[in-house]
């Protein structure tokens, strides 16, 4: 009993078993706020990324592309997702997934790029680039629909579908709308939205439709003004209707187009009707811009600054684009693949500068991610005939193998992304070390478009 009672609870025991007061909670460290981004003036800084080369074909390529764009202070990636009737995206209901995508079937190149680009800081816009009336002779749509295949007046073919065929327009329209509806793209970008040349469009369906619409008989000659106007109107109708559908169903998606600038540009707006774009490939892009059928256009001013005549062409087109009255719908395209790095940077500066009248375009688009100079362009380094025509020799600079030239090309393409945003240098075969000054020293936001 004594033992038991001694084991029972008592004052000492009660004190020992009373709960310990809770400790004060540790303060939770507040996350360090990210420093604000210092931006330069708003301007488009775009780069075309083609699907014939690396860019978005694997997760690693997408990750590198976004990192490179940030290093260069770019803010728009125009990425090819349809090159030959194929799809670099999984939600394609009409055309097959591209065969050179690396990784599992679950990997969606376009979706992954959008995810990374939009989540990055600063955010990067993604515009899905689709070849429009070019499908390639090996594509399923080309093989399946022989009556859609474009032909010349003497029966030649070449991988193009006929814009004059209503079924071609309906099919191609759906391809674009599927991308816009199924992906959070910032824009869709039309390439090859034109005829291949003035002798094309002679399919039975188009000729029958032309005769029905105009009441003419017989087969028109390629230079027949009425026949040219009809074909031009077919291309314009496709662009106009696609833009109207996008505005109704997905108005946040911007419609743009790669635009033809062969030869010298018009000296005055009245000279537009004499350009190759208007008379040869029936791409009346001046009126598309003036009427708002596209949200912005990207004239392909692909000229070499080291050729005096081409440098003049570049500047003449540039003046037209700036002083046309629709400069607020123009992002000037330039061909880095045809230039030395210092010449490309000089062209970009001329693009971004105001005209003598004080007018400016929205910015610049650079072609291309895979070929940023004559040293990084496989067309040059794989062709002795081509590179022997360049002014700076010896082009190979002592490199004796194709693999060596390709390795140098990759190094040049890598360094160009730095040259865009930072002081840098490169070694030229003839001039030695050349120091370059950047064109995009600060990040920039994409400027608003008319009506946005």
Buried (B, 14 or more C-beta within 10 A) or exposed (E): EEEEEEEEEEEEEEEEEEEEEEEEEEEEEEEEEEEEEEEEEEBBBBBBBBBEBBBBBBBEBBEBBBEBBBBBBBBBBBBBBBBBBBBBBBEBEEBEBBEEBEEEEEBBBBBBBBBBBBEEEBEBBBBBBBBBBBBBEEBBBBEEBEEBBBBBBEEEBBBBBBBBBEEBBEBBBEBBBBBBEBBBBBBBBBBBBBBBBBBBBBBEBBBEBBBEEEEBEEEBEBEEEEBBEBBBBBBBBBBBBBBEBBBEEBEEBBBBBBBBBBBBBBEEEEEBEEBBBBBBBBBBBBBBBBBBBBBBBBBBBBBBBBBEEBBEBBBBBBBBBBBBEBBBBBBBBBBBBBBBBBBBBBBBEBBBEEBEEEBBBBBBBBBBBBBBBBBBBBEBBEEEEBBEEBEBEEBBBEBEEEEBBBEBBEBBBBBBBBBBBBEBEBBBBEEEEEEBEBBBEEBBBBBEBEEE
